[in-house]
Amino acid sequence: MEETPLSDSAQVGAGAEDGRHVLVVDDDESIRTVVRWQLNDSGFRVVEADDGAMALRLMARDQPLLVVLDLSLRAVGGLDVLREIRSGRAEVPRDLPVMILSGRSGETDRIVGLDLGADDYLVKPFSPGELAARIRSLLRRATPFTTPQVVSIGSLRIEVSSREVTVARDLIELTVKEFDLLFFLATHPRQVFTRRQLLEGVWHSSDFLGEATVTEHVHRLRNKLGRDPGVPLIRTVRGVGYHFGGPSVPR
């Protein structure tokens, strides 16, 4: 089958020669141009899309290193694109790094984006140099996965590849960040983390999210995991933070 050529809004810039690229998804051509110039100068090859449907088609055709994603897109919105990636329905790895670049500066928009699985969130107007620095930081963190693919503690089982959590073989429905927080704590048993350390370790930022974000996610996890005696507790260390471990007893 003959491959359909890229449209004018899916341009390929000069840059890295390994064939991998950063996908920039924004319906504002001037924003895409600024991002492309900056990333080309930083050594990245860039592919552009001006709507969410095109972004999903391009990702299926050629997997990017990272996606820079606007939220306000025509037809298929930015959050819908993010959901497709994290759900596994898009033809890319679920853990593909995604940076949201958005004019929505409200705390609610940031929390929703990050809770759905975005790795970082930068508000317009933005510094092109800061954008490039954040992308380099995300790509440094996106190293091949070397931790166990299954974590099993008592009646709790965490499947990394499918992102499924079961307690006594009952499936527990978790959001993206609830899963990430549980996995982080379960792979660091009995280690005490402050809320700020958890923001850095799970949300990869403590700059614009309050510590109440961690408190709320811990509360939701406790409720969803229930009181099965085979599941360790997420324990509160008063004045410090949280740790995961110890037998399940009444809280």
Secondary structure, DSSP 8 states (H G I E B T S, - for coil): -------TTS-B-S--SSS--EEEE-S-HHHHHHHHHHHHHTT--EEEESSHHHHHHHHHHS--SEEEE-S--SSS-HHHHHHHHHHT-SSS-TT--EEEEES---HHHHHHHHHTT-SEEEESS--HHHHHHHHHHHHHH-----S-SEEEETTEEEETTTTEEEETTEEE---HHHHHHHHHHHTSTT--EEHHHHHHHHSS--SSS-THHHHHHHHHHHHHHTT-TTS-EEEEETTTEEEEES-----
